[in-house]
Amino acid sequence: MTSITLNQEMAWITFSLDGFEKKWFPVMLNGKHLKWDSQLVMNVCRNAFPDNSWGISPTSQMIMGHSCRDNF
């Protein structure tokens, strides 16, 4: 289980077919939870999940159940 660090904005993803904006998963790269960088996280997720609909957010927005960017 990934812990939530409130003093650092990390990257999170939510999937449209799996509890959109309710279930969140850490965005990982090379086994590490990515820090929030909107463009980098979008590119990583586009490459990792090309056939899924999803949204991404930093920790603060994920906690509020808000997807900041999506690929819809």
C-alpha positions as CSV (number, residue, x, y, z in Angstrom):
1,M,0.0,0.0,0.0
2,T,1.2,3.5,-0.9
3,S,1.1,6.1,1.9
4,I,-0.1,9.6,1.3
5,T,2.4,12.3,2.0
6,L,0.6,15.6,2.6
7,N,3.7,17.8,2.4
8,Q,4.6,16.8,-1.1
9,E,2.5,16.8,-4.3
10,M,2.7,13.3,-5.8
11,A,1.0,12.0,-9.0
12,W,-2.2,9.9,-8.9
13,I,-4.3,8.3,-11.5
14,T,-8.0,7.3,-11.6
15,F,-9.7,5.2,-14.3
16,S,-13.1,5.9,-15.8
17,L,-14.1,2.2,-15.6
18,D,-12.9,1.7,-12.1
19,G,-14.4,4.3,-9.7
20,F,-13.5,7.5,-11.5
21,E,-12.4,10.1,-9.0
22,K,-13.1,7.7,-6.1
23,K,-10.4,5.1,-6.6
24,W,-6.9,6.4,-7.0
25,F,-3.6,4.7,-7.8
26,P,0.0,6.2,-7.5
27,V,1.6,6.9,-10.9
28,M,4.8,4.9,-10.8
29,L,7.9,5.1,-13.0
30,N,10.8,2.7,-12.5
31,G,9.3,1.6,-9.2
32,K,9.0,5.1,-7.7
33,H,6.0,7.2,-7.1
34,L,6.3,10.3,-9.3
35,K,6.3,13.8,-8.0
36,W,3.6,16.0,-9.6
37,D,4.6,17.5,-12.9
38,S,1.5,17.8,-15.1
39,Q,3.2,17.4,-18.5
40,L,5.5,14.5,-17.4
41,V,2.7,12.6,-15.7
42,M,0.4,13.1,-18.7
43,N,3.1,11.7,-21.0
44,V,3.9,8.7,-18.7
45,C,0.2,7.8,-18.4
46,R,-0.5,8.2,-22.2
47,N,2.3,5.7,-22.8
48,A,1.4,3.3,-20.0
49,F,-2.4,3.4,-20.5
50,P,-3.1,4.1,-24.2
51,D,-6.3,2.1,-24.3
52,N,-7.9,3.4,-21.1
53,S,-9.8,6.5,-20.1
54,W,-8.3,8.1,-17.0
55,G,-7.6,11.3,-15.1
56,I,-4.6,12.5,-13.1
57,S,-4.1,14.8,-10.1
58,P,-1.6,15.9,-7.5
59,T,-2.2,14.7,-3.9
60,S,-4.1,17.7,-2.8
61,Q,-6.7,17.4,-5.6
62,M,-6.8,13.6,-5.4
63,I,-7.8,13.9,-1.7
64,M,-10.7,16.1,-2.8
65,G,-11.8,13.6,-5.5
66,H,-10.9,15.9,-8.3
67,S,-9.2,14.9,-11.6
68,C,-7.1,17.9,-12.8
69,R,-6.4,16.5,-16.3
70,D,-7.8,13.6,-18.3
71,N,-7.5,12.0,-21.6
72,F,-11.2,11.9,-22.5
